[in-house]
């Protein structure tokens, strides 16, 4: 655990009692801080640490509160601050993230910070995997896996690898990094940042966290990232932009890293690891046996020539477009709660799609976007879509060979599922059930 000893004796309100909120509670308790806990929709655990107590945020000791730790999913500014955040701002109480507490623990390990609209989880996991493969002690977390405060400090010879969302970057003023990776920026979460300019500014905070001898790695040479890279280098920063062709000559992508976008992610990881002293041979060995992450172009089942791919994490059109470019003969399941730009780039990336099966509240709008591009079936729910896609794919493989049933929704999950994980788990269960049955007869659906 990363314990912020400097918070000893301080009074802290904790808003949100999910993974990050409870990690903050335990870290602050270990530091000897006094905590008041509140969550609008979640009950606190029965057994709280000694220095923690539950109380509605209105009943916190605002006159003596030193800080408020806010969970990433709770708005502190746009589109409207949570009332507790507004109260904190009016009272001059600092609003910080759980990651900020981890930074105040002053870990001795080197730190890698990673952000981007898409690909940050895969890149974070890949860097951690390759570090361990090379014999370097590594702790991996933040916006992926475990909360930052729950990580152990691997010491000066080790590395802490943190995936950071735009929300976390806005509320972690003490962030410092030996390597900062800014992979890409496309429109997402714009309501939480007051528009694209605010979103870009939040992502750019990762660059200001870079230590003087650190390295910034950029995954794009165009758009907002290209502009930020140019400005960063012009101001004297040490930075490099990578592309899919920048992998070491001996590096080969594992099957879990299909698609040109993952080649960019791997090249960014290679640049980071090179800066940390990992050899190209060790990187290549780690890259070759990387298994990937659940819900990110994850192979979940196979029935004869039909492969099922779970890409539930693709909650926007840019991410879905990457998946659509990675496979051939695709039977594409998409839909859910649409983002502001609808299918976005995914609508123009349908060259390999045989048919689309649309679900959720976005189904009708997505169908309109795809008119004239691919045949469409309004399936409504995930189970109907998966069975229909498999039936069509099975019928086609006898003529055309292998096919892929791809869940890559290009939309959020909240209209039908608790989160993208629940959606991906549901798809995986349906796919595995299908894969264990007799060959299902199928045909084209009107």
BALO-995436 format. One record per residue: residue in three letters; z, y, x of N, C-alpha, C in turn. Coordinates in steps of 0.05 Angstrom, whole numbers, plus 32768, in hexadecimal, padded with zeros to 4 digits. Layout:
! residues N
ALAZYXZYXZYX ...
This chain:
! residues 446
UNK80007FE88011800080008000800080198011 UNK7FF1802D80097FF080478017800480598009 UNK801A806080178030806E800B8031808B8015 UNK802F809F8002802E80BB800A804B80C5800F UNK805680C08026807180C8802C807780E58028 UNK806280F6802B806681138028806D811A800B UNK806A81077FF98070810D7FDC808D81057FD6 UNK809D80FE7FE980B980F67FE480C8810D7FD7 UNK80D681067FC180E6811A7FB380D6812C7FA0 UNK80BB812A7FA080AA813B7F8F80AA81307F73 UNK80A481427F6080A2813B7F448084813B7F3C UNK807B81247F32805F81207F2D805A81157F11 UNK804781217F03803E81157EE9802681047EEE UNK802580ED7EE1800E80DB7EE4800180D77EC8 UNK7FE880E07EC67FD980E07EAD7FC580C97EAF UNK7FC980B47E9F7FB7809D7E9F7FC480867EAE UNK7FC8806F7EA07FD780597EAC7FC680407EAF UNK7FAD80447EB67F9C802E7EBE7FA180277EDB UNK7F8D801B7EE87F9180127F047F9980287F17 UNK7F8B803F7F157F9280547F287FAD80617F22 UNK7FB280647F087FCC80717F017FE480607F09 UNK7FE280467F057FF980357F0D7FFA80327F2C UNK7FE480337F397FE480327F577FF2804B7F61 UNK7FEC80627F557FF9807B7F5C8017807A7F57 UNK801F806E7F40803B806C7F3A804A805C7F4F UNK803F80457F56804D80347F6A804E80417F86 UNK8038804F7F8D8038805C7FA7804B80737FA8 UNK804D80837F93805F80997F92807C808F7F91 UNK808180797F82809C806E7F8180A480657F9D UNK809280587FAC809980507FC7809F80677FD9 UNK8093807E7FD3809780967FE380B180A57FDB UNK80BD809D7FC480D580AA7FBB80CF80C27FA9 UNK80B880C37F9D80B280D97F8A80BC80D27F6E UNK80BF80E67F5D80C780E27F4280AF80E67F30 UNK80A980D17F1F809080D17F10809580D17EF2 UNK808580E07EE3808480DF7EC6806980D57EBE UNK806780C07EAD804F80B27EA7804780B67E8A UNK802C80BA7E86802280BC7E6A800580B27E69 UNK7FFF80A47E547FE4809B7E4E7FDF809F7E30 UNK7FC980AB7E287FC380AF7E0C7FC080967DFC UNK7FB680817E097FAF80697DFA7FBA804F7E05 UNK7FC980507E1B7FD280387E287FF080397E2B UNK7FFE80247E24801B80237E288022801E7E45 UNK8038802A7E4E804180257E6A804C80097E6C UNK804B7FFD7E8480577FE37E8880757FE47E82 UNK80807FCC7E7A809C7FCB7E7480AE7FD07E8C UNK80A57FC87EA380B67FCA7EBB80A97FDF7ECE UNK80B57FF67ECD80AA800C7EDE80BB800E7EF8 UNK80AE801A7F0D80BE801E7F2580D680317F20 UNK80E880307F338102803E7F2F80FF805C7F29 UNK80EC80697F3780EA80867F3580D6808F7F20 UNK80CE807D7F0E80BA80837EFA80C580817EDE UNK80BB80917ECC80C380907EB080AC80997E9E UNK80AA808E7E86809580977E74809F80AF7E64 UNK808D80C17E5E809380D87E4E807880E57E46 UNK807780EE7E2D805F80FC7E25805A81147E38 UNK804181197E3E803B812E7E52804881497E4A UNK804B814E7E30805781677E28807481697E30 UNK808081527E35809D81517E3C80A2814F7E5A UNK808D81507E6A809081507E87809F816A7E90 UNK80AD81697EA680BB81817EB180A781947EBE UNK809781A27EAE808281B27EB8808B81C87ECC UNK80A381D27EC780AC81E87ED880B181DE7EF5 UNK80B781C47EF880BD81BA7F1380A881A57F1D UNK809281A27F0E807F818D7F15806F81977F2E UNK806C81857F41805E818B7F5A804081847F59 UNK803981707F49801D81677F48801981567F2F UNK800081547F277FF981417F117FE281307F1C UNK7FE681157F1B7FD181027F227FC280FB7F09 UNK7FA881007F097F9780FB7EF27F8480E47EF7 UNK7F8280D17EE47F7080BB7EE77F5380C57EE6 UNK7F4180B77EF37F2580C17EF57F1780C47EDA UNK7F1E80B47EC77F1180B57EAD7F1A80CB7E9B UNK7F2E80DB7EA37F3980F07E927F2E810B7E9C UNK7F21811B7E8B7F1681347E957F2C81487E9C UNK7F2881557EB37F3B816A7EBB7F2E81867EB8 UNK7F1481867EB27F06819F7EB07EF1819E7E99 UNK7EDA81927E9E7EC581907E8A7EC681747E7D UNK7EBC81717E657EB281877E537EC981987E48 UNK7EE1818C7E477EF9819B7E417F10818D7E4E UNK7F22819B7E5B7F38818D7E697F4B817F7E56 UNK7F5581697E5E7F6B815C7E4F7F8181717E4C UNK7F8F81727E357FA481867E327FB881867E48 UNK7FBE816F7E547FD1816E7E6A7FC6817B7E83 UNK7FAB81787E877F9F81857E9D7F9E81A37E9A UNK7F9981AC7E817F9981C97E7C7FB681D47E81 UNK7FCA81C57E787FE681CE7E7C7FEC81CF7E9A UNK7FE281BB7EA97FE781BB7EC67FDA81D47ED3 UNK7FC281D97ECC7FB481F07ED77FC3820A7ED1 UNK7FCB820D7EB87FD982267EB07FF482287EBE UNK800082117EC5801B82117ED2801982127EF0 UNK800082127EFB7FFC82127F18800381F77F25 UNK800181E27F15800781C77F207FEE81BA7F2A UNK7FEE81B17F437FD781A57F507FCE818C7F41 UNK7FB4818A7F3C7FA981727F2F7F9A81627F44 UNK7FA481497F497F9981397F5E7F92811D7F54 UNK7F84810E7F657F7D80F37F5F7F9080DF7F6D UNK7F8F80C67F647F9E80B17F727F9480AE7F8F UNK7F7A80B37F937F6F80B17FAE7F7B80C77FC0 UNK7F8180DE7FB57F8F80F37FC47FAA80E97FCF UNK7FB880DA7FBF7FD280CF7FC97FCD80BD7FE0 UNK7FB880AD7FDF7FB2809B7FF67FAC80AB800F UNK7F9E80C2800C7F9880D280237FB280DE802E UNK7FC480E6801C7FDD80F180267FEF80DD8033 UNK7FE880C380307FF780AE803F7FEF80AE805D UNK7FDA80BD80647FD180C080807FCC80A5808D UNK7FBA809580827FB4807B808F7FA8807F80AA UNK7FAE806C80BC7FA5806E80D87F88806480DB UNK7F7F805480C77F64804880C97F4F805E80C7 UNK7F37805880D27F20806880CD7F18806580B0 UNK7F0B807A80A57F05807980897EE7807E8084 UNK7EDC806D80737EC08070806A7EC18078804C UNK7EB4808E80457EB3809780297E968095801F UNK7E93808A80077E7880847FFD7E76808F7FE0 UNK7E60809D7FDB7E5B80A67FBF7E3D80A67FBA UNK7E3680AA7FA17E1A80AA7F997E1A80A37F7B UNK7E0480AA7F6D7E0380A37F517DFF80857F4E UNK7DEF80797F5F7DEA805C7F5E7DED80507F7A UNK7DF580377F7A7DF680277F937E0F802A7FA3 UNK7E22803B7F9B7E39803F7FAC7E4C80267FAD UNK7E4E80187F977E5F80007F977E547FEA7FA9 UNK7E3A7FE57FA77E2D7FD17FB87E2F7FD97FD5 UNK7E2B7FF27FDB7E2C7FFB7FF77E497FF98002 UNK7E5C80017FF17E787FFF7FF97E7F7FE27FFF UNK7E787FD07FED7E7F7FB47FF17E717FA8800A UNK7E587FB0800E7E487FA680257E557FAF803F UNK7E5D7FC880417E697FD280597E837FC3805F UNK7E947FBF804A7EAC7FB0804E7EA77F948057 UNK7E937F87804A7E8C7F6B80517E837F69806F UNK7E727F7C80777E677F7B80927E7D7F8180A7 UNK7E8F7F9380A07EA67F9980B37EB67F8080B7 UNK7EBD7F7280A17ECD7F5A80A47EBE7F4480B2 UNK7EA47F4380AD7E937F2F80BB7E937F3480D9 UNK7E957F4D80E07E967F5480FD7EB27F538109 UNK7EC57F4B80F97EE07F4881037EF07F628103 UNK7EE77F7680F37EF67F8F80F17F067F8F80D7 UNK7F207F9480DA7F317F9580C27F287FAB80B0 UNK7F257FA580967F1B7FB980837F297FB78068 UNK7F2F7FCE805D7F3A7FCF80417F257FDE8030 UNK7F1E7FD280197F087FDD80097F137FE37FED UNK7F0D7FFB7FE37F1680017FC77F0E801D7FBF UNK7F1F80297FAE7F1980447FA47F0E80417F88 UNK7EF580477F847EE880457F6A7EDD80297F65 UNK7EE180177F787ED97FFB7F767EF17FEA7F7D UNK7EF57FD47F6F7F0A7FC27F767F257FCF7F72 UNK7F367FCE7F877F517FD87F857F537FF67F89 UNK7F6880027F7E7F6C801F7F817F7380247F9E UNK7F6E803D7FA77F7280447FC37F8E80407FCC UNK7FA280487FBC7FBE80467FC37FC780297FC7 UNK7FB980177FBA7FC17FFA7FBC7FB67FEE7FD5 UNK7FA57FFC7FE47F9A7FF07FFD7FAF7FF28013 UNK7FAC7FDF80267FBC7FE0803E7FAD7FEF8054 UNK7FBC7FFC80667FB0800A807C7FAB7FF68092 UNK7F917FF080997F8B7FDD80AE7F907FE780CA UNK7F99800080CD7FA0800A80E87F89801780F6 UNK7F8E8022810D7F7A8032811B7F6080238123 UNK7F62800981257F4A7FF9812B7F3C7FEF8112 UNK7F477FF580FB7F3B7FED80E27F2E800380D3 UNK7F237FFD80BB7F14801080AB7F1C800E808E UNK7F20802580817F23802680647F08802F8059 UNK7EFE802080467EE48026803A7EE9802D801D UNK7EE3804680157EE880507FFA7ECF80587FEC UNK7ECA804B7FD57EB680567FC27EC3806C7FB2 UNK7EB680837FAF7EC1809A7FA27EAE80A47F8D UNK7EB980A77F757EA980B37F5F7EAA80D27F61 UNK7E9880DE7F527E9980FC7F517EB381067F47 UNK7EBF80F87F347ED981007F297EEF81007F3F UNK7EEF80EA7F4F7F0380E87F647EFE80FD7F7A UNK7EE581027F807EE081167F957EEA81317F8D UNK7EE981387F747EF281527F6B7F1081567F6E UNK7F1F81407F6E7F3C81427F6D7F4A81357F86 UNK7F3B81347F9C7F4681297FB57F42813D7FCC UNK7F5181527FCC7F4C81687FE07F5281607FFD UNK7F63814B80017F6A8143801C7F57812E8028 UNK7F42812780197F30811280237F258119803E UNK7F25810580507F198108806A7F0A80EE8070 UNK7EF480F0807F7EE480D880837ED880D8809F UNK7ED780C080AB7EC880BD80C47EAA80B980BE UNK7EA480AD80A87E8880AB809F7E8780B18081 UNK7E7580C280797E7180C9805D7E5480C18055 UNK7E5280B180407E3880A880367E3380B5801B UNK7E1C80C480197E1380CF80007DF880C37FFA UNK7DF880AF7FE87DE0809E7FE57DCA80AC7FD4 UNK7DD280B67FBE7DBE80C27FAB7DCC80D27F96 UNK7DBE80E47F897DC980F37F727DB480F57F5D UNK7DB980EA7F467DA880ED7F2F7DBA80F47F17 UNK7DAF81007F027DC0810A7EEC7DD280F47EE0 UNK7DEC80F97EDF7DFF80E67ED47E1980F57ED1 UNK7E2880EE7EBD7E4380FB7EB87E4181197EB7 UNK7E2B81247EAE7E2881417EAF7E3B81507E9D UNK7E4481437E877E5881507E767E7281547E84 UNK7E7981427E977E9281457EA57E91815A7EBC UNK7E7981637EC27E7781767ED97E6A81907ED0 UNK7E6681947EB67E5A81AD7EAD7E3D81B07EB4 UNK7E2F819A7EB97E12819B7EBF7E0D81907EDB UNK7DF381907EE27DEA81847EFB7DF581927F13 UNK7DF781AC7F137E0181BA7F2A7E1E81B27F30 UNK7E2E81AF7F1B7E4A81A67F1F7E4C818A7F29 UNK7E3A81797F207E3A815D7F297E32815B7F46 UNK7E1D816A7F4E7E15816A7F6A7E2C81757F7C UNK7E39818A7F737E4F81967F827E6581827F86 UNK7E6B81727F717E80815E7F737E7981497F88 UNK7E6081407F877E57812C7F9B7E5881377FB7 UNK7E5081517FBA7E4E815D7FD47E6981607FE2 UNK7E7F815E7FD37E9981607FDE7E9E814B7FF4 UNK7E9081357FF27E93812080067E8B812A8022 UNK7E79813D80237E708147803D7E858159804A UNK7E93816980397EA8817A80447EC0816A804E UNK7EC1815180477ED7814080507ED28133806B UNK7EBA813780767EB38129808E7EC2813680A6 UNK7ECD812580B77EDB812E80CF7EC6813980E3 UNK7ECF814A80F67EBC815781087EAA81448117 UNK7EB4812D811F7EA3811A812E7E988104811B UNK7E98810981017E8F80F580EE7E7180F680EA UNK7E6780E380DB7E4B80E080D57E4780E080B7 UNK7E3380F080AE7E2B80F080927E1180E08090 UNK7E1080CD807D7DF880BD80787DED80C3805C UNK7DD480CB805B7DC780D280427DB280BD803A UNK7DB280B680217DA080A180187D8680AB800B UNK7D8280C5800B7D6980D180007D6180E98011 UNK7D4780EE80137D3E810680217D31811A800E UNK7D3881177FF47D2D81297FE07D4281307FCB UNK7D3C81427FB97D4E81497FA47D6881547FAE UNK7D7E81537F9F7D97815F7FA77DA281547FC2 UNK7D9E81397FC67DA8812E7FDF7D9881387FF7 UNK7D7E813A7FF47D6E814580097D7681628010 UNK7D7B81717FFC7D83818D80007D9E818E800E UNK7DB1817E80057DCB817D80127DCA8174802F UNK7DB9816080347DB58157804F7DAB816C8062 UNK7D97817B80587D8B819080687DA081A6806E UNK7DAF81AE805A7DC381C3805D7DD981B98070 UNK7DE181A0806D7DF68195807E7DEF8195809B UNK7DD7818B80A17DCE818A80BD7DCA81A680C8 UNK7DBE81B880B87DBA81D480C17DD481E280C7 UNK7DEA81DA80BA7E0481E680BF7E1281D980D7 UNK7E0481C680E57E1081BA80FD7E1C819F80F9 UNK7E1A819480E17E26817A80DC7E15816380E8 UNK7E22814D80EE7E14813680F87E0D812480E0 UNK7DF3812380DA7DEA811480C27DD0810680C7 UNK7DCA80F180B87DB180E480B97DA980DA809E UNK7D8F80DA80987D8580D0807F7D7780B68084 UNK7D7D80A280747D72808780787D5F80808061 UNK7D4D806D80667D3B806280527D3A80448055 UNK7D2A803880437D29801B80427D1E800F805C UNK7D10801E806C7D04801480857D178017809D UNK7D2F802080987D41802680AF7D55801080B4 UNK7D517FF880AA7D627FE280B07D5D7FD980CD UNK7D717FCE80DB7D6D7FC280F57D577FAC80F3 UNK7D487FA981097D327F9681097D3A7F7A8102 UNK7D527F7281097D5B7F5681047D697F5380EA UNK7D6A7F6880D97D797F6780C07D687F5C80A9 UNK7D737F4A809A7D657F3F80837D787F41806A UNK7D6D7F4C80557D7E7F50803D7D847F358030 UNK7D9D7F3280277DA47F1A80177D987F1C7FFC UNK7D967F057FED7D8B7F057FD27D997F197FC0 UNK7DB37F1E7FC57DC27F317FB47DB97F4E7FB7 UNK7DA87F537FCB7DA07F6F7FD07D827F727FCB UNK7D7A7F687FB47D5D7F6A7FAC7D567F877FA6 UNK7D3D7F8E7FAB7D337FA87FA47D347FBC7FBA UNK7D217FCF7FBA7D207FE37FCF7D387FF57FD0 UNK7D457FFA7FB97D5C800B7FB97D737FFF7FC9 UNK7D757FE47FC87D8A7FD77FD87D837FD67FF6 UNK7D6A7FD87FFD7D637FDC80197D6D7FF68023 UNK7D6C800B80137D778025801A7D958023801D UNK7DA2801680097DBF8013800B7DC780048025 UNK7DB87FEF802C7DBE7FE080447DB97FF1805D UNK7DA48001805D7D9F801280747DB580278077 UNK7DC0803180617DD6804480637DEF8036806E UNK7DF4801D80657E0A800E80707E078009808E UNK7DEE800380967DE97FFE80B37DEF801680C3 UNK7DE7802E80BA7DEC804780C97E0A804C80CB UNK7E18804780B57E36804A80B57E43803780C9 UNK7E3B801E80C87E48800A80D97E41800E80F6 UNK7E29801880FC7E22801E81177E3480348122 UNK7E39804881127E4B805E811A7E6880538120 UNK7E6F803F81117E8A803381147E8B801E812B UNK7E75801981387E758007814F7E6E7FEA8149 UNK7E657FE481317E5D7FC9812A7E407FC48135 UNK7E3C7FAE81427E237FA7814E7E0E7FA18138 UNK7DF57FA4813F7DDF7F9D812C7DDF7F7F8126 UNK7DE67F6E81397DE77F5281347DFD7F4B8120 UNK7E157F5781227E2A7F53810F7E237F5D80F4 UNK7E167F7480F37E0D7F7F80D97DF87F6C80CC UNK7DE57F6380DC7DD17F5180D17DDD7F3780C6 UNK7DF17F2D80D47DFD7F1480CA7E0C7F1980B0 UNK7E1A7F3080AE7E297F3680967E167F3C807F UNK7E007F4980857DEC7F5080707DE07F378064 UNK7DDB7F2380757DCD7F0B806B7DDD7EFB8058 UNK7DF77EFB805A7E077EEB80487E187EFB8034 UNK7E0F7F14802E7E1D7F24801B7E167F1A7FFF UNK7E2B7F157FEF7E277F097FD47E237F1E7FBE UNK7E267F377FC47E237F4B7FB07E3C7F4E7F9F UNK7E397F5D7F897E4F7F637F777E497F5A7F5B UNK7E5D7F547F4C7E587F4D7F307E4C7F657F21 UNK7E397F5F7F0F7E2E7F737EFD7E1A7F867F0B UNK7E137F7F7F237DFF7F907F327DE97F7D7F3C UNK7DD47F7A7F2C7DBE7F687F317DC97F4C7F3A UNK7DDC7F427F2B7DEA7F297F317DDB7F127F24 UNK7DD47EFE7F347DC87EE57F2A7DDF7ED57F1C UNK7DDD7ED17F027DF37EC47EF47DEB7EA87EE9 UNK7DD27EA27EE67DCA7E887EDB7DAD7E837EE0 UNK7DA57E6A7EDE7D8A7E617EE27D847E4A7ECF UNK7D6E7E4C7EC07D667E357EB07D487E317EB6 UNK7D437E1B7EC47D287E157ECD7D1C7E2E7EDB UNK7D077E3A7ED17CFA7E507EE07D047E6B7ED7 UNK7D187E6C7EC57D237E857EBB7D3D7E8C7EC9 UNK7D3E7EA47ED57D567EAE7EE27D637EC37ED1 UNK7D7D7EC37ED07D8C7ED77EC17D9A7EEA7ED5 UNK7D947F047ED37DA07F187EE57DB17F2B7ED5 UNK7DCA7F2E7EDE7DDD7F407ED17DDF7F5A7EE1 UNK7DD37F6F7ED67DD47F897EE27DE17F9D7ECF UNK7DF77F947EC37E057FA57EAF7E0E7FBF7EBA UNK7E137FC17ED47E1C7FDA7EE07E077FF07EDF UNK7DEE7FE97ED97DD87FFC7ED87DDB800C7EBE UNK7DEC80207EBE7DF280307EA67DE180497EA3 UNK7DCD804C7EB47DBB80637EB27D9F805A7EB9 UNK7D8B806B7EB37D6F80637EB77D6780607ED4 UNK7D74806E7EE67D6D806C7F037D7580507F0D UNK7D8D80477F067D97802D7F0E7D8580177F02 UNK7D7F80197EE97D6E80057EDC7D5280047EE9 UNK7D47801B7EF07D2D801C7EFD7D2D800C7F17 UNK7D43800E7F257D457FFF7F3F7D447FE17F39 UNK7D527FD87F257D517FBB7F1E7D367FB27F15 UNK7D287FC37F057D0E7FBC7EFB7CF97FBA7F12 UNK7CFF7FC77F287CED7FC67F3F7CF27FAE7F51 UNK7D087F9F7F4B7D117F8A7F5D7D087F6E7F55 UNK7CFE7F6B7F3C7CF77F517F327CDB7F517F25 UNK7CD07F3A7F227CB67F367F147CBA7F297EF9 UNK7CA77F2C7EE87CA77F1F7ECE7CC27F217EC0 UNK7CC97F3A7EB97CE47F407EAF7CE47F417E90 UNK7CF97F347E857CFF7F367E697D197F467E68 UNK7D167F5F7E617D2A7F747E677D3B7F7A7E4E UNK7D557F777E527D697F7F7E3D7D757F9A7E45 UNK7D717FAD7E337D7A7FC87E387D877FD47E1F UNK7D957FEA7E237DA17FF87E0C7DC07FF87E0E UNK7DCB80077DFC7DE8800C7DFB7DEC80297DF3 UNK7DFE80367DFF7E0380537DFA7DF380637E0E UNK7DDE80707E057DCB807D7E167DD780957E25 UNK7DCD809A7E3D7DD380B27E4C7DC180C87E42 UNK7DC680E07E4C7DB880F87E417D9980F67E45 UNK7D9080E97E5B7D7480E77E607D6780CD7E56 UNK7D7680BF7E457D6B80A67E3A7D6580917E4F UNK7D4D80857E4E7D4680727E627D40807E7E7D UNK7D3A80987E7E7D3580A57E977D1F80977EA7 UNK7D2280947EC17D0E80877ED27D07806A7ECA UNK7D19805D7EBC7D1480417EB57CFB803E7EA3 UNK7CF680527E937CDF80507E817CC4804F7E91 UNK7CC4805B7EA87CAC805B7EB97CAC80457ECD UNK7CBF80327ECC7CC1801D7EDF7CBD80017ED2 UNK7CAD80007EBE7CAB7FE87EAE7C937FD77EB5 UNK7C877FDB7ECC7C6F7FCC7ED37C747FAD7ED3 UNK7C8C7FA57ED97C927F887EDB7CA07F7E7EC2 UNK7CA27F8E7EAD7CB07F867E957C9C7F797E81 UNK7CA27F617E787C927F547E647C997F5C7E48 UNK7CB37F607E437CBD7F687E297CD97F747E2C UNK7CDF7F887E1B7CFA7F937E1B7D097F8C7E02 UNK7D237F867E057D347F7D7DEF7D4B7F927DEE UNK7D4B7FA27DD97D5C7FB97DD87D747FB57DC6 UNK7D8B7FBE7DD07DA57FBA7DC37DB37FD57DC0 UNK7DC87FD57DAF7DDA7FEB7DAE7DCF80047DA1 UNK7DDE801A7DA27DD880327D947DBF80407D9E UNK7DB780397DB77D9F80467DC27D8580377DBC UNK7D8780207DAE7D70800F7DAB7D57801D7DA0 UNK7D5B802B7D8A7D4480397D7D7D38804E7D8F UNK7D49805E7D9C7D3E80737DAE7D3080677DC6 UNK7D3B80517DD17D2F80447DE87D1480387DE0 UNK7D13802D7DC77CF980227DBD7CE480387DBC UNK7CEC804F7DB37CD980657DB17CCF806D7DCD UNK7CE0806D7DE17CD880747DFC7CC5805F7E08 UNK7CC880467E007CB880317E0B7C9F802B7DFC UNK7C9A80397DE77C8280357DD77C6980397DE8 UNK7C5880257DE77C3F80257DF77C43801C7E14 UNK7C5B80177E1C7C60800E7E387C657FF07E39 UNK7C777FE67E287C7D7FC97E277C827FC17E0A UNK7C7E7FA77E047C867F9E7DEA7CA57FA07DE7 UNK7CAE7FA67DCF7CCA7FAA7DCA7CD47F997DB3 UNK7CED7F8F7DB67CFB7F827DA07D167F907D9C UNK7D1C7F987D847D367FA47D7E7D497F8D7D78 UNK7D597F867D8C7D6A7F6E7D897D867F757D7E UNK7D8F7F8D7D817DA87F957D767DC07F8F7D87 UNK7DC57F757D8C7DDC7F6D7D9C7DD47F5D7DB4 UNK7DE67F5A7DC77DE07F4D7DE17DD97F307DDE UNK7DE87F217DCD7DE37F057DCA7DC77F007DBF UNK7DBF7F0E7DAA7DA47F0B7D9F7D8F7F127DB3 UNK7D937F277DC37D807F307DD77D7D7F1B7DEC UNK7D937F0F7DF67D927EFC7E0C7D837EE37E03 UNK7D897ED97DEB7D7C7EC17DE17D5E7EC67DDD UNK7D577EDC7DD27D3B7EE27DCD7D2C7EE57DE8 UNK7D387EF37DFB7D2C7EF77E157D277EDC7E23 UNK7D3B7ECA7E217D397EB07E2D7D237EA07E20 UNK7D227EA17E067D0D7E927DF87CF17E9B7E00 UNK7CED7EB57E027CD37EBF7E0A7CCD7EB97E27 UNK7CE17EBC7E387CDE7EB67E557CD77E997E59 UNK7CE57E877E4B7CE07E6A7E4E7CC47E637E45 UNK7CBA7E6F7E2F7C9F7E697E267C8B7E737E3A UNK7C917E897E477C7D7E957E5A7C7D7E877E75 UNK7C937E7B7E7D7C947E6F7E987C817E577E9B UNK7C7B7E4A7E847C687E347E867C4C7E3D7E8E UNK7C467E577E897C2C7E627E8F7C2D7E737EA8 UNK7C427E847EAA7C427E987EBF7C567E927ED5 UNK7C657E7D7ED47C787E777EE97C937E837EE4 UNK7CA17E8B7EF97CBD7E947EF67CBF7EAE7EE6 UNK7CD67EB17ED97CDC7EC97ECA7CF97ED17ECD UNK7CFF7EEA7EC77D1A7EF47ECA7D237F017EAF UNK7D3A7EF87EA57D487F067E8F7D5B7F197E9C UNK7D567F337E997D657F477EA77D747F597E94 UNK7D8F7F597E967DA07F6D7E897DA37F847E9B UNK7D957F9A7E967D987FB37EA57D967FC97E91 UNK7DAD7FD07E847DAD7FDF7E6B7DA37FFC7E6B UNK7DA480097E827D9E80267E847DAE80367E70 UNK7DC6802D7E6A7DD7803A7E567DF480317E5A UNK7E0680417E517E22803A7E517E2780237E3D UNK7E3F80187E3E7E4580007E2D7E5780067E16 UNK7E61801E7E137E7880237E027E7380207DE4 UNK7E59801F7DDC7E54801B7DC07E597FFF7DB7 UNK7E587FEB7DC97E5C7FCF7DC27E707FC07DD3 UNK7E777FCB7DEA7E897FBE7DFD7E9D7FD27E08 UNK7EB37FC77E127EC77FD87E1E7EBD7FE77E37 UNK7EAD7FD97E467EA27FE47E5F7E8B7FD37E69 UNK7E7E7FDB7E7F7E677FCC7E887E6F7FB07E92 UNK7E887FAD7E9B7E927F937EA37E927F7F7E8C UNK7E9D7F887E757E9E7F777E5D7E827F707E54 UNK7E6F7F837E567E547F7E7E4E7E477F697E61 UNK7E4B7F6D7E7B7E407F5A7E8E7E4C7F3E7E8C UNK7E667F3D7E877E737F237E837E687F157E6B UNK7E637F247E557E587F187E3D7E3C7F0D7E42 UNK7E2B7F1C7E4F7E107F137E567E117EFA7E67 UNK7E227EFA7E7B7E247EE47E8E7E2D7ECA7E7F UNK7E407ECD7E6C7E497EB67E5D7E327EAB7E4C UNK7E237EBD7E3F7E0D7EB47E2E7DF77EA67E40 UNK7DF17EB27E567DDD7EA77E687DE57E8B7E72 UNK7DFE7E887E7A7E077E6E7E847E077E597E6E UNK7E0E7E627E567E0D7E4F7E407DF07E467E3B UNK7DDD7E597E3B7DC17E527E387DB87E3F7E4E UNK7DC07E457E667DB77E357E7D7DC07E187E7D UNK7DD57E127E6E7DDF7DF77E6D7DD57DE77E55 UNK7DC57DF37E447DBA7DE57E2D7D9F7DDA7E33 UNK7D947DCC7E1F7D797DC17E217D667DD97E23 UNK7D4F7DD47E2D7D3A7DE97E2E7D357DF37E12 UNK7D367E0D7E0E7D347E197DF47D177E207DEE UNK7D0C7E177DD87CF17E1E7DD07CF07E3C7DCA UNK7CDA7E487DD07CD97E657DCA7CBC7E6E7DC8 UNK7CB97E877DC17C9E7E927DBF7CA07EB07DBC UNK7C8A7EBC7DBA7C8A7ED97DB87C967EE27D9E UNK7CA57EF87D9F7CB27F037D887CA47F1D7D80 UNK7CA17F207D667C947F387D5D7CA77F507D60 
